[in-house]
Amino acid sequence: MKRMVIEIKRRLYVNKKILRRVGSYLKKCKGEYGVSALEVAKALKISPVTARKYLDILVAMNKADKRFIGGSIFYSIRK
């Protein structure tokens, strides 16, 4: 039996102001591993889901790195 792979493209509505704020905050952070989405959310007063969305967008744009350490995900600015 053949399997079909269906690619679903979904539109992302991106607020450029929030994207810049998340990118700026990521540049300022000098943690050993980076920062988590929860830390970004608390600092910028946005929801953790929104923070993770914009952090993943920065990763997709090759402006940030994503590291899995234990059960946590950390983000850092790409140098």
C-alpha positions in Angstrom: 0.0 0.0 0.0 1.4 3.4 -1.0 1.5 6.2 1.5 0.6 9.7 0.5 2.4 12.7 1.9 0.2 15.7 2.0 1.9 19.0 2.6 -0.3 21.6 4.3 0.8 25.1 4.0 -0.5 27.4 6.6 -0.4 31.2 6.6 1.3 32.8 9.6 0.3 36.2 10.5 3.4 37.9 11.8 3.4 41.2 13.7 6.7 42.8 12.8 6.8 44.9 16.0 6.7 41.8 18.2 9.2 40.0 15.9 11.7 42.9 16.4 11.1 43.0 20.2 11.7 39.2 20.5 14.9 39.5 18.3 16.2 42.5 20.3 15.6 40.7 23.6 17.4 37.6 22.3 20.4 39.7 21.4 20.5 41.2 24.9 20.5 37.8 26.7 23.8 36.3 27.6 22.8 33.0 29.2 25.0 30.0 29.1 22.4 28.0 27.1 20.2 30.8 25.8 16.7 31.6 27.0 13.5 29.7 27.1 10.2 30.9 25.5 8.8 31.3 29.0 11.6 33.7 30.0 11.0 35.8 26.8 7.2 35.8 27.5 7.7 37.1 31.0 10.2 39.8 30.0 8.1 41.1 27.1 4.7 40.5 28.7 3.3 38.3 25.9 1.9 34.8 26.1 4.4 31.8 26.1 2.7 30.5 22.9 3.3 33.8 21.1 6.9 33.9 22.3 7.6 30.4 21.1 5.9 31.2 17.7 8.2 34.2 17.1 11.3 32.4 18.4 10.6 29.6 15.9 10.1 32.1 13.2 13.6 33.6 14.0 15.0 30.1 13.8 13.4 29.5 10.4 14.9 32.8 9.2 18.3 31.6 10.3 18.6 34.4 12.8 18.5 32.3 15.9 19.5 28.8 17.1 17.4 26.3 18.9 18.9 23.8 21.4 17.2 20.9 23.2 18.7 20.3 26.6 16.9 17.7 28.7 13.2 18.4 28.4 13.7 22.1 27.7 14.2 24.2 24.6 16.6 27.1 24.6 17.0 29.8 22.0 20.0 32.0 21.3 20.9 34.6 18.7 23.0 33.2 15.8 26.4 34.8 15.5 
